[in-house]
């Protein structure tokens, strides 16, 4: 009886304590947030941001003019606002444990981000990255965006919460930011090489820079004036201070919109992984730690209702997006500007739905537990159906492209299969759980639980396989052990739970079907996979392989593919190297081909490669087959690890918090979407295979749109920028480029072609100064192709920064 009561307590927590019994109406009127004012406040804030963005995008206000507005906001309006509120602040109503909780949470996130960056980042720039990334994860947009939302929610119920904005903000400005600046100064000191500046000078520069910040300076002056003026601003300066302070809100939001213009263009593939981690730390880790710290430290509240309200407020505060001032720091130190600016834009717009949903859940006084569980079950069921369709497509693509035979795609297919079975299990569970069929419920639960745990395990194992493949080229010998672990450990854990646990009859949620033992098993599996996957990704990022890839596709086969086709100068030179004893897929396809076996003529391909069995095309196909798609696997493992972190937080929240609260419901819905919607990620990353799906589709669509004569497009029909680029290149640069990168390669038994690799042209364009980076070089090459200056040897692909073969047209 006691055992059943303990297991039932878990469900009681979820069904009743999440929303509780219907509370007294007087208590609700005094504690509930003003949700009716939240949407207008969000509309006001993001509407002004949108106006600023449109003004910048339409060039109504130039970037130079925007800097002037930014200087006014940061050097006049905001300092006046801080001074005013520091003077009027009532320290008697401050709940100091709340302030310490936010301080500890910010310090914790700062340390986590800083340490991980120092461990993972390359030695050349690790200190500046550690400083800027740590500031990004902890400095919130408290005043421009946070204050209006807090005012809308708590003005009528907890007006004293507004003053915490002015107390918490200096934590970042006066304590954490100087530490980040110190790391950036250390990086500058190391980059100088001669180390002329002493360490004491660096400390002095950091302290001086902090004190020169008008925001920090006015906070100190405001605190002093608070005691000197006895919480009263003199009448002669009150109107002046109010005028500046009141101008902050609209101007700051408008400037935020201006600062977003063109920032997402700076986002590259190499910054995506970093950006995902930083946004996860800012919008997921920060609010969870803030709430947990308040729950642990705020023991002074005698009222559980007030304690819960303060805890929820801490969560909302943690969701506030990154402040635009972080971009200014990045520009000053020339450190990771692309990541910071793109992250600022994305975190700002992601925070809006999170804040609205969180606030909406917190204001719901009561909900029928049965209705709540049915809603969660319906969400899981609907997502599983769509995810199942996506997974069928993705698995079919993997088999048609024959990638399932290679590593690490062999392990990825196992992950897709586990996701497929998870979706099938949830669809069956939706029908079985509502019927009194014990055997059917147990069998369906076994399928669902084992396959779901298997998706957790494969996340870590795929990351581990990437590290092993970097060190061991032939991993097939030990791949069986990984497959056994990926399916065997989940099956073993599920079997132990079925034998030792006890089924709960009062729940339809598969996540709590076996009560607390199931939560503990989920915690163990998720934690194991997070440690395994996270450690493997750290090792991978520190290695030369990931750095050489630059988080881009197709680079894993560079070394061997280069040997497949050689420049044809000596008549007896072989086309490829001999086959190796290992039977590597990258060698051995053309091992029997030799130029000596051909009757050779100096026939040159004209507009198109005339060979029906072009050797260069076969080399391209071989490179595509050998592509391990490291970047896609890293991104998949990273996103799934984030979802595992959410599942682990959900389990720990329920295990250690006797009253989960309404915010737990939001996390539970997110976990349901993450668990049963994994097929969307798999489809997005691997379902749209470039060579099997995208490129043939683009080619067919292009032919249908432009017709068969699109290659014969007249010069006067080209846009002006393309025509000017082609004319400039042809007149001033083509001859030198031809001399530097074009090589004569054999493409058939009797034909050869003067061609070059796409990546070679990209590098040449950067070397001669026609492009600043690889992205600009690709755009330049695309314009040359559109203008008819160059083309693919078989006219099958557009210009790409890859090892595809191109030629100049005559």
Buried (B, 14 or more C-beta within 10 A) or exposed (E): EEEEEEBBBBBEBBBBBBBBEEBEEEEBEBBBBBBEBBEEBBEBBBEBBBBBBBBBBEEEBEEEEBBEBBEBBBBBBBBBBBBBBBBBBEEEEBBEBBBBBBBBBBBBBBBBBBEBBBEBBEEEBBBBBBBBBBBBBBBBBBBBBBBBBBBBBBBBBBEEBBBBBBBBBBBBBBBBBBBBBBBBBBBBBBEEEEEEBEEEEBEEBBEEBBEEBBBBBBBBBBBEBBEEEEEEBEEEEEEEBBEBBBBBBBBBBBBBBBBBBEBEEBBBBBBBBBBBBBBBBBBBBBBBBBBBBBBEBBEEBEEEBBBBBBBBBBBBBBBBBBBBBBBBBBEEBEBBBBBBBBBBBBBBEBBBEBBBBBBBBBBBBEBEBEEBBEBBBEBBBBBBEBBBEBBBBBBEBBEEBEBBBBBBBBBBBBBBBBBBBBBBBBBBBBEBBEEEEEEBBBBBBBBBBBBBBBBBBBBBBBBBBBBBBBEEEEBEEEBEEBBEBBBEBBBEBBEEBBEEBEBBEEBBBBBBBBBBBBBBBBBBBBBBBBEBBBBBBBBBBBBEBBEEBEBBBBBBBBEBBEEBBBEBEEEEEBBBBEBEEEEEBBBBBBBEBBBEEBEBEEBEBEEBBBBEEBBBBBBBEBBBBBBBBBBBBBBBBBBBBBBBBBBBBBBBBBBEBEBBBBBBBBBBBBBBBBBBBBBBBBBBBBBBBBBBBEBEEEBEEEEEEEEEEEEEEEEEEBEEEBBEBBEEBBEEBBEEBEEBBBBEBBBBBBBBBEBBBBBBBBBBBBEEEBBEEBBBBBBBBBBBBBBBBBBBBBEBBBBBBBBBBBBBEE
